[in-house]
Amino acid sequence: MKIALAVLLLVVTAQFPSCNLLGSGEGKIVGYVEDKFISPMREGGVPFPFIVIDRVEYQVPWDFYREVRIGDLVKFENGRWTIIKKYVP
């Protein structure tokens, strides 16, 4: 029974991306957006928006996700995401 529970725990935790949900980590994040995507539906069918900075996934608010583009320089500080510089091709 303990083995089954341990395997179940591993399977469940593997379903969550290695990300910083809503930038909840300590400190400041500054970097260029390498990618952006919407997670597969889970937790009641609710998808989540993510951006990738330095190969790390960060969950962001929907309004920020709609505004930001790949190549933009962004910053997370004091619980808020902002675009520092828009990418100009």
C-alpha positions as CSV (number, residue, x, y, z in Angstrom):
1,M,0.0,0.0,0.0
2,K,2.8,2.4,0.9
3,I,4.5,1.7,-2.5
4,A,1.3,2.4,-4.4
5,L,0.8,5.6,-2.5
6,A,4.4,6.7,-3.3
7,V,4.0,5.9,-7.0
8,L,0.7,7.8,-7.0
9,L,2.4,10.8,-5.4
10,L,5.2,10.8,-8.0
11,V,2.7,10.6,-10.8
12,V,0.6,13.4,-9.5
13,T,3.6,15.7,-8.9
14,A,5.0,15.0,-12.3
15,Q,1.8,16.5,-13.8
16,F,2.7,20.0,-12.5
17,P,5.2,22.0,-14.5
18,S,8.4,23.1,-12.9
19,C,7.4,26.8,-12.8
20,N,7.1,29.8,-10.6
21,L,3.4,30.2,-10.2
22,L,2.4,33.8,-10.6
23,G,6.0,34.7,-9.9
24,S,5.6,33.7,-6.3
25,G,9.3,33.3,-5.8
26,E,11.4,35.7,-3.9
27,G,13.3,38.4,-5.6
28,K,13.1,40.0,-9.0
29,I,12.9,38.4,-12.4
30,V,14.2,40.2,-15.4
31,G,14.7,38.7,-18.8
32,Y,13.6,38.2,-22.4
33,V,10.5,36.2,-23.2
34,E,11.7,33.1,-25.0
35,D,8.3,31.4,-25.4
36,K,4.7,31.7,-24.2
37,F,2.0,29.0,-24.0
38,I,-1.2,28.0,-22.4
39,S,-1.0,24.9,-20.2
40,P,-3.2,21.9,-21.0
41,M,-6.5,22.0,-19.1
42,R,-6.5,20.6,-15.6
43,E,-7.9,21.5,-12.2
44,G,-11.5,21.7,-13.3
45,G,-10.7,22.5,-16.9
46,V,-9.0,25.8,-16.3
47,P,-6.0,26.5,-18.5
48,F,-3.1,28.7,-17.3
49,P,-0.9,31.1,-19.3
50,F,2.9,30.8,-19.0
51,I,5.9,32.6,-20.3
52,V,9.4,31.2,-20.5
53,I,12.5,33.3,-19.4
54,D,15.9,31.7,-19.3
55,R,14.4,28.3,-19.8
56,V,12.2,28.7,-16.7
57,E,8.4,28.7,-17.0
58,Y,6.4,31.3,-15.1
59,Q,2.7,31.5,-14.8
60,V,1.4,35.0,-15.5
61,P,-1.9,36.8,-15.3
62,W,-4.1,36.6,-18.5
63,D,-4.0,40.3,-19.2
64,F,-0.2,40.3,-19.1
65,Y,-0.1,37.1,-21.3
66,R,-2.3,38.8,-24.0
67,E,0.0,41.9,-24.1
68,V,3.5,40.3,-23.9
69,R,5.2,38.9,-27.1
70,I,8.2,36.7,-27.6
71,G,11.3,38.8,-27.5
72,D,10.0,41.4,-25.1
73,L,12.1,42.3,-22.1
74,V,10.0,41.8,-19.0
75,K,10.3,42.2,-15.3
76,F,8.6,40.8,-12.2
77,E,8.9,42.8,-9.1
78,N,6.7,43.4,-6.0
79,G,4.1,40.9,-7.3
80,R,3.7,42.6,-10.7
81,W,4.8,41.7,-14.2
82,T,5.7,44.6,-16.5
83,I,7.1,45.0,-20.0
84,I,10.3,47.0,-19.9
85,K,11.0,47.0,-23.7
86,K,8.9,45.7,-26.6
87,Y,10.6,43.6,-29.2
88,V,10.9,45.4,-32.5
89,P,11.8,43.0,-35.4
